Amino acid sequence: MTDTRPGARGRPRGFDADQALDRAVEVFWRQGYEGASLGDLTAAMGINKPSLYAAYGNKRELFDRALARYAETDMAYAGAALARPTAHEVAETFLRDNARALTMPGRPAGCFSIQSGLSCSPENAGVSATLARARRAGELAMRERFERAVRDGDLGPGEDPADLARYVMTVSEGLAVHAAAGTPLHELERTVDLALRAWPSRTE
């Protein structure tokens, strides 16, 4: 049967869109948006430029798809952390799983949402803005989870959910910078231990 879906024409036989997208994620992650040329992307994805345009659109559209793919796969632990029963467990699970994800063997060190947008020129400022919005969305989701913890009595009424969410994300982003510079997992875990010592005690 002929594949008549939009973008199907020009795709190589055996084309796996998700697998190719995973390879694009790695290129953007390692080289940044501006550092990743179309040649780099097509070589890693195993397709030619017409196939890339047909399947994903232009480079920016491919990047947006790669960011969504990264959130779906590499950042899946964030959703699991938010489902933990207490605010402390949310913070601890998120930070520990984050440290492991940042140093995952076979994947670039650090965080895609930080590394891929470093040093964007003014003409690509939209890329940095998109990544900042994605990080902000994660922070807002955590804030909402901590607001629920206050309502449930898991956090004291004097605790500020916005401050706590910003604290967790700031630690996470710091871990990402150090992981990209080569800091090993066991050292990142020690930093998480220190960060959790500042977490407010659970109310009785």
ABEGO torsion letter per residue (X at the ends): XBBABBGABGBBBGBBAAAAAAAAAAAAAAAEAAABBAAAAAAAAGBBAAAAAAAAEBAAAAAAAAAAAAAAAAAAAAAAAAABABAAAAAAAAAAAAAAAAABBGBBBEBAAAAAABGBBAAAAAAAAAAAAAAAAAAAAAAAAAAAAAAAGABBAABBAAAAAAAAAAAAAAAAAAAAAGBBAAAAAAAAAAAAAABBBBBX
